[in-house]
Amino acid sequence: MNAHELRDKTPDQLRDELVGLKKEAFNLRFQQATSQLENTARMRQVRRDVARIKTVLNEKAAAAANAEAN
């Protein structure tokens, strides 16, 4: 998933996706702790996707605040 795709989504869709990714991150950490994790690169992908979504949400919030101020 890239930032361009995320910017096309609504804030509600982004929040839903964020919740799903956080659940996946929890499950991946649990699998790692029990030595069941096969794809270790997925942890990094999920962590970066979470950061991307948070960044886009903050951009949208700042844009909305800017629009109200003007």
MMTF fields as JSON, N, C-alpha, C and O atoms, coordinates in Angstrom:
{
  "mmtfVersion": "1.0.0",
  "mmtfProducer": "UNKNOWN",
  "numBonds": 279,
  "numAtoms": 280,
  "numGroups": 70,
  "numChains": 1,
  "numModels": 1,
  "chainsPerModel": [1],
  "groupsPerChain": [70],
  "chainIdList": ["A"],
  "bondAtomList": [4, 2, 8, 6, 12, 10, 16, 14, 20, 18, 24, 22, 28, 26, 32, 30, 36, 34, 40, 38, 44, 42, 48, 46, 52, 50, 56, 54, 60, 58, 64, 62, 68, 66, 72, 70, 76, 74, 80, 78, 84, 82, 88, 86, 92, 90, 96, 94, 100, 98, 104, 102, 108, 106, 112, 110, 116, 114, 120, 118, 124, 122, 128, 126, 132, 130, 136, 134, 140, 138, 144, 142, 148, 146, 152, 150, 156, 154, 160, 158, 164, 162, 168, 166, 172, 170, 176, 174, 180, 178, 184, 182, 188, 186, 192, 190, 196, 194, 200, 198, 204, 202, 208, 206, 212, 210, 216, 214, 220, 218, 224, 222, 228, 226, 232, 230, 236, 234, 240, 238, 244, 242, 248, 246, 252, 250, 256, 254, 260, 258, 264, 262, 268, 266, 272, 270, 276, 274],
  "bondOrderList": [1, 1, 1, 1, 1, 1, 1, 1, 1, 1, 1, 1, 1, 1, 1, 1, 1, 1, 1, 1, 1, 1, 1, 1, 1, 1, 1, 1, 1, 1, 1, 1, 1, 1, 1, 1, 1, 1, 1, 1, 1, 1, 1, 1, 1, 1, 1, 1, 1, 1, 1, 1, 1, 1, 1, 1, 1, 1, 1, 1, 1, 1, 1, 1, 1, 1, 1, 1, 1],
  "groupList": [{"groupName": "MET", "atomNameList": ["N", "CA", "C", "O"], "elementList": ["N", "C", "C", "O"], "formalChargeList": [0, 0, 0, 0], "bondAtomList": [1, 0, 2, 1, 3, 2], "bondOrderList": [1, 1, 2], "singleLetterCode": "M", "chemCompType": "L-PEPTIDE LINKING"}, {"groupName": "ASN", "atomNameList": ["N", "CA", "C", "O"], "elementList": ["N", "C", "C", "O"], "formalChargeList": [0, 0, 0, 0], "bondAtomList": [1, 0, 2, 1, 3, 2], "bondOrderList": [1, 1, 2], "singleLetterCode": "N", "chemCompType": "L-PEPTIDE LINKING"}, {"groupName": "ALA", "atomNameList": ["N", "CA", "C", "O"], "elementList": ["N", "C", "C", "O"], "formalChargeList": [0, 0, 0, 0], "bondAtomList": [1, 0, 2, 1, 3, 2], "bondOrderList": [1, 1, 2], "singleLetterCode": "A", "chemCompType": "L-PEPTIDE LINKING"}, {"groupName": "HIS", "atomNameList": ["N", "CA", "C", "O"], "elementList": ["N", "C", "C", "O"], "formalChargeList": [0, 0, 0, 0], "bondAtomList": [1, 0, 2, 1, 3, 2], "bondOrderList": [1, 1, 2], "singleLetterCode": "H", "chemCompType": "L-PEPTIDE LINKING"}, {"groupName": "GLU", "atomNameList": ["N", "CA", "C", "O"], "elementList": ["N", "C", "C", "O"], "formalChargeList": [0, 0, 0, 0], "bondAtomList": [1, 0, 2, 1, 3, 2], "bondOrderList": [1, 1, 2], "singleLetterCode": "E", "chemCompType": "L-PEPTIDE LINKING"}, {"groupName": "LEU", "atomNameList": ["N", "CA", "C", "O"], "elementList": ["N", "C", "C", "O"], "formalChargeList": [0, 0, 0, 0], "bondAtomList": [1, 0, 2, 1, 3, 2], "bondOrderList": [1, 1, 2], "singleLetterCode": "L", "chemCompType": "L-PEPTIDE LINKING"}, {"groupName": "ARG", "atomNameList": ["N", "CA", "C", "O"], "elementList": ["N", "C", "C", "O"], "formalChargeList": [0, 0, 0, 0], "bondAtomList": [1, 0, 2, 1, 3, 2], "bondOrderList": [1, 1, 2], "singleLetterCode": "R", "chemCompType": "L-PEPTIDE LINKING"}, {"groupName": "ASP", "atomNameList": ["N", "CA", "C", "O"], "elementList": ["N", "C", "C", "O"], "formalChargeList": [0, 0, 0, 0], "bondAtomList": [1, 0, 2, 1, 3, 2], "bondOrderList": [1, 1, 2], "singleLetterCode": "D", "chemCompType": "L-PEPTIDE LINKING"}, {"groupName": "LYS", "atomNameList": ["N", "CA", "C", "O"], "elementList": ["N", "C", "C", "O"], "formalChargeList": [0, 0, 0, 0], "bondAtomList": [1, 0, 2, 1, 3, 2], "bondOrderList": [1, 1, 2], "singleLetterCode": "K", "chemCompType": "L-PEPTIDE LINKING"}, {"groupName": "THR", "atomNameList": ["N", "CA", "C", "O"], "elementList": ["N", "C", "C", "O"], "formalChargeList": [0, 0, 0, 0], "bondAtomList": [1, 0, 2, 1, 3, 2], "bondOrderList": [1, 1, 2], "singleLetterCode": "T", "chemCompType": "L-PEPTIDE LINKING"}, {"groupName": "PRO", "atomNameList": ["N", "CA", "C", "O"], "elementList": ["N", "C", "C", "O"], "formalChargeList": [0, 0, 0, 0], "bondAtomList": [1, 0, 2, 1, 3, 2], "bondOrderList": [1, 1, 2], "singleLetterCode": "P", "chemCompType": "L-PEPTIDE LINKING"}, {"groupName": "GLN", "atomNameList": ["N", "CA", "C", "O"], "elementList": ["N", "C", "C", "O"], "formalChargeList": [0, 0, 0, 0], "bondAtomList": [1, 0, 2, 1, 3, 2], "bondOrderList": [1, 1, 2], "singleLetterCode": "Q", "chemCompType": "L-PEPTIDE LINKING"}, {"groupName": "VAL", "atomNameList": ["N", "CA", "C", "O"], "elementList": ["N", "C", "C", "O"], "formalChargeList": [0, 0, 0, 0], "bondAtomList": [1, 0, 2, 1, 3, 2], "bondOrderList": [1, 1, 2], "singleLetterCode": "V", "chemCompType": "L-PEPTIDE LINKING"}, {"groupName": "GLY", "atomNameList": ["N", "CA", "C", "O"], "elementList": ["N", "C", "C", "O"], "formalChargeList": [0, 0, 0, 0], "bondAtomList": [1, 0, 2, 1, 3, 2], "bondOrderList": [1, 1, 2], "singleLetterCode": "G", "chemCompType": "PEPTIDE LINKING"}, {"groupName": "PHE", "atomNameList": ["N", "CA", "C", "O"], "elementList": ["N", "C", "C", "O"], "formalChargeList": [0, 0, 0, 0], "bondAtomList": [1, 0, 2, 1, 3, 2], "bondOrderList": [1, 1, 2], "singleLetterCode": "F", "chemCompType": "L-PEPTIDE LINKING"}, {"groupName": "SER", "atomNameList": ["N", "CA", "C", "O"], "elementList": ["N", "C", "C", "O"], "formalChargeList": [0, 0, 0, 0], "bondAtomList": [1, 0, 2, 1, 3, 2], "bondOrderList": [1, 1, 2], "singleLetterCode": "S", "chemCompType": "L-PEPTIDE LINKING"}, {"groupName": "ILE", "atomNameList": ["N", "CA", "C", "O"], "elementList": ["N", "C", "C", "O"], "formalChargeList": [0, 0, 0, 0], "bondAtomList": [1, 0, 2, 1, 3, 2], "bondOrderList": [1, 1, 2], "singleLetterCode": "I", "chemCompType": "L-PEPTIDE LINKING"}],
  "groupTypeList": [0, 1, 2, 3, 4, 5, 6, 7, 8, 9, 10, 7, 11, 5, 6, 7, 4, 5, 12, 13, 5, 8, 8, 4, 2, 14, 1, 5, 6, 14, 11, 11, 2, 9, 15, 11, 5, 4, 1, 9, 2, 6, 0, 6, 11, 12, 6, 6, 7, 12, 2, 6, 16, 8, 9, 12, 5, 1, 4, 8, 2, 2, 2, 2, 2, 1, 2, 4, 2, 1],
  "groupIdList": [1, 2, 3, 4, 5, 6, 7, 8, 9, 10, 11, 12, 13, 14, 15, 16, 17, 18, 19, 20, 21, 22, 23, 24, 25, 26, 27, 28, 29, 30, 31, 32, 33, 34, 35, 36, 37, 38, 39, 40, 41, 42, 43, 44, 45, 46, 47, 48, 49, 50, 51, 52, 53, 54, 55, 56, 57, 58, 59, 60, 61, 62, 63, 64, 65, 66, 67, 68, 69, 70],
  "secStructList": [7, 7, 2, 2, 2, 2, 2, 6, 1, 7, 2, 2, 2, 2, 2, 2, 2, 2, 2, 2, 2, 2, 2, 2, 2, 2, 2, 2, 2, 2, 2, 2, 2, 6, 6, 7, 7, 7, 7, 6, 2, 2, 2, 2, 2, 2, 2, 2, 2, 2, 2, 2, 2, 2, 2, 2, 2, 2, 2, 2, 2, 2, 2, 2, 2, 2, 2, 2, 2, 7],
  "xCoordList": [0.854, 0.0, 0.898, 1.885, 0.543, 1.357, 0.521, -0.7, 1.2, 0.538, -0.498, -1.508, -0.257, -1.209, -2.561, -3.608, -2.539, -3.779, -4.472, -5.699, -3.699, -4.275, -4.924, -5.936, -4.355, -4.91, -6.27, -7.035, -6.587, -7.888, -8.987, -10.168, -8.621, -9.602, -10.09, -9.436, -11.256, -11.812, -11.135, -10.559, -11.201, -10.612, -11.19, -10.471, -12.485, -13.088, -12.503, -12.234, -12.309, -11.705, -10.278, -9.835, -9.566, -8.185, -8.134, -7.275, -9.059, -9.083, -9.394, -8.813, -10.316, -10.642, -9.42, -9.127, -8.713, -7.529, -6.436, -5.698, -6.341, -5.36, -5.632, -4.71, -6.895, -7.265, -6.873, -6.321, -7.161, -6.814, -5.322, -4.876, -4.549, -3.095, -2.532, -1.581, -3.118, -2.637, -2.926, -2.127, -4.07, -4.378, -3.389, -2.913, -3.09, -2.134, -0.755, -0.068, -0.35, 0.948, 0.997, 2.008, -0.097, -0.158, 0.011, 0.778, -0.715, -0.62, 0.783, 1.285, 1.415, 2.775, 3.755, 4.648, 3.592, 4.473, 4.265, 5.218, 3.019, 2.714, 3.346, 3.912, 3.246, 3.858, 5.373, 5.994, 5.963, 7.417, 7.842, 8.859, 7.063, 7.394, 7.307, 8.034, 6.422, 6.258, 7.022, 6.825, 7.884, 8.729, 7.919, 8.334, 6.769, 5.932, 5.926, 5.304, 6.606, 6.59, 7.452, 8.638, 6.849, 7.585, 8.098, 9.241, 7.26, 7.642, 7.998, 7.129, 9.251, 9.663, 9.587, 9.463, 9.657, 9.591, 8.207, 8.065, 7.198, 5.83, 5.704, 4.92, 6.457, 6.409, 6.817, 6.182, 7.86, 8.34, 7.317, 7.079, 6.718, 5.712, 4.518, 4.03, 4.06, 2.897, 3.225, 2.424, 4.398, 4.801, 4.863, 4.435, 5.387, 5.49, 4.129, 3.873, 3.26, 1.91, 1.149, 0.406, 1.331, 0.704, 1.198, 0.407, 2.494, 3.055, 2.515, 2.226, 2.377, 1.84, 0.411, 0.053, -0.397, -1.795, -1.882, -2.674, -1.072, -1.086, -0.666, -1.228, 0.316, 0.782, -0.322, -0.554, -1.0, -2.073, -3.226, -3.813, -3.558, -4.614, -4.249, -5.098, -2.995, -2.554, -2.584, -2.933, -2.224, -2.286, -3.724, -3.983, -4.656, -6.057, -6.595, -7.365, -6.195, -6.641, -6.093, -6.801, -4.845, -4.242, -4.906, -5.131, -5.22, -5.897, -7.292, -7.72, -7.987, -9.315, -9.248, -10.08, -8.263, -8.091, -7.727, -8.173, -6.909, -6.515, -7.708, -7.836, -8.577, -9.752, -10.711, -11.338, -10.829, -11.716, -11.17, -11.934, -9.856, -9.229, -9.397, -9.422, -9.512, -9.634, -11.042, -11.323],
  "yCoordList": [-1.169, 0.0, 1.229, 1.295, 2.194, 3.408, 4.608, 4.522, 5.712, 6.896, 7.451, 8.011, 7.301, 7.813, 7.107, 7.753, 5.804, 5.044, 5.484, 5.572, 5.755, 6.125, 7.504, 7.735, 8.411, 9.762, 9.782, 10.727, 8.764, 8.681, 8.187, 8.288, 7.66, 7.104, 8.166, 9.187, 7.899, 8.814, 8.55, 7.482, 9.511, 9.288, 8.076, 7.385, 7.814, 6.639, 5.342, 4.409, 5.284, 4.093, 3.919, 2.801, 5.027, 4.955, 4.457, 3.65, 4.943, 4.488, 3.0, 2.291, 2.526, 1.089, 0.274, -0.76, 0.752, 0.033, 0.063, -0.908, 1.172, 1.3, 0.288, -0.34, 0.139, -0.842, -2.246, -3.021, -2.57, -3.888, -4.147, -5.243, -3.134, -3.289, -3.432, -4.181, -2.715, -2.842, -4.235, -4.785, -4.797, -6.164, -7.14, -8.071, -6.907, -7.781, -7.67, -8.677, -6.459, -6.264, -7.009, -7.625, -6.952, -7.682, -9.177, -9.842, -9.7, -11.13, -11.518, -12.583, -10.652, -10.944, -10.951, -11.796, -10.018, -10.003, -11.269, -11.842, -11.69, -12.905, -14.121, -14.982, -14.189, -15.302, -15.293, -16.349, -14.11, -14.022, -14.511, -15.189, -14.165, -14.567, -16.076, -16.654, -16.706, -18.154, -18.909, -20.11, -18.208, -18.783, -19.439, -20.451, -18.855, -19.376, -18.449, -18.764, -17.321, -16.332, -16.813, -17.091, -16.909, -17.365, -16.205, -16.229, -15.183, -14.053, -12.866, -12.069, -12.753, -11.685, -10.313, -9.305, -10.257, -8.971, -8.344, -7.129, -9.151, -8.627, -7.67, -6.723, -7.899, -6.997, -5.587, -4.61, -5.488, -4.193, -3.528, -2.324, -4.315, -3.774, -3.218, -2.13, -3.96, -3.524, -2.257, -1.324, -2.222, -1.053, 0.193, 1.271, 0.046, 1.174, 1.584, 2.768, 0.604, 0.926, 1.706, 2.636, 1.331, 2.061, 3.503, 4.434, 3.688, 5.036, 5.835, 7.024, 5.189, 5.874, 6.342, 7.473, 5.465, 5.815, 6.967, 7.89, 6.914, 7.987, 9.306, 10.354, 9.261, 10.466, 11.067, 12.275, 10.225, 10.711, 11.26, 12.281, 10.601, 11.11, 12.482, 13.372, 12.656, 13.953, 15.014, 16.164, 14.642, 15.584, 16.024, 17.208, 15.085, 15.406, 16.292, 17.219, 16.01, 16.816, 18.24, 19.205, 18.361, 19.691, 20.458, 21.663, 19.772, 20.43, 20.909, 21.994, 20.106, 20.486, 21.673, 22.578, 21.669, 22.777, 24.063, 25.156, 23.899, 25.043, 25.606, 26.823, 24.74, 25.172, 25.928, 26.896, 25.493, 26.178, 27.551, 28.494, 27.66, 28.913, 29.993, 31.186, 29.55, 30.538, 30.8, 31.603],
  "zCoordList": [0.0, 0.0, 0.0, 0.733, -0.828, -0.86, -0.409, -0.279, -0.178, 0.363, -0.606, -0.18, -1.904, -2.891, -2.748, -2.802, -2.567, -2.368, -1.084, -1.036, -0.058, 1.237, 1.189, 1.851, 0.42, 0.351, -0.326, -0.135, -1.109, -1.776, -0.842, -1.175, 0.307, 1.234, 2.212, 2.429, 2.795, 3.798, 5.141, 5.347, 6.045, 7.379, 8.105, 8.826, 7.92, 8.571, 8.021, 8.778, 6.713, 6.113, 6.617, 6.88, 6.75, 7.233, 8.673, 9.028, 9.499, 10.894, 10.989, 11.811, 10.144, 10.127, 9.731, 10.331, 8.719, 8.263, 9.339, 9.509, 10.055, 11.127, 12.235, 12.757, 12.584, 13.616, 13.172, 13.954, 11.918, 11.404, 11.412, 11.75, 11.04, 11.022, 12.432, 12.654, 13.374, 14.752, 15.313, 16.071, 14.935, 15.361, 14.733, 15.383, 13.449, 12.775, 13.421, 13.594, 13.777, 14.425, 15.755, 16.09, 16.512, 17.778, 17.545, 18.242, 16.555, 16.259, 15.806, 16.167, 15.015, 14.568, 15.739, 15.795, 16.667, 17.844, 18.674, 19.202, 18.78, 19.53, 18.863, 19.536, 17.531, 16.799, 16.962, 17.079, 16.969, 17.124, 18.509, 18.655, 19.505, 20.869, 21.05, 21.858, 20.3, 20.422, 19.333, 19.149, 18.622, 17.56, 16.437, 15.873, 16.122, 15.043, 13.83, 12.815, 13.923, 12.844, 11.689, 11.863, 10.505, 9.333, 8.495, 8.037, 8.289, 7.443, 8.339, 8.691, 8.699, 9.608, 8.952, 9.648, 7.64, 6.938, 7.066, 6.934, 7.319, 7.428, 8.604, 8.544, 9.669, 10.824, 10.408, 10.803, 9.624, 9.162, 8.237, 8.331, 7.35, 6.433, 7.201, 6.899, 8.181, 8.964, 9.734, 9.772, 10.344, 11.118, 10.23, 10.641, 9.031, 8.113, 7.56, 7.342, 7.335, 6.878, 7.947, 7.63, 9.203, 10.303, 10.302, 10.454, 10.132, 10.113, 8.93, 9.065, 7.768, 6.588, 6.833, 6.505, 7.412, 7.671, 8.669, 8.485, 9.722, 10.707, 10.079, 10.397, 9.193, 8.52, 7.659, 7.693, 6.891, 6.021, 6.856, 6.496, 7.962, 8.844, 9.398, 9.466, 9.794, 10.301, 9.212, 9.479, 7.989, 6.872, 6.634, 6.42, 6.67, 6.442, 7.571, 7.32, 8.796, 9.935, 9.836, 10.122, 9.434, 9.288, 8.155, 8.268, 7.069, 5.955, 6.356, 5.961, 7.131, 7.589, 8.539, 8.469, 9.423, 10.347, 9.604, 9.955, 8.574, 7.744, 6.992, 6.854, 6.507, 5.771, 6.671, 6.24, 7.928, 8.881, 9.253, 9.456, 9.343, 9.743, 8.673, 8.972, 7.426, 6.339, 5.998, 5.108]
}
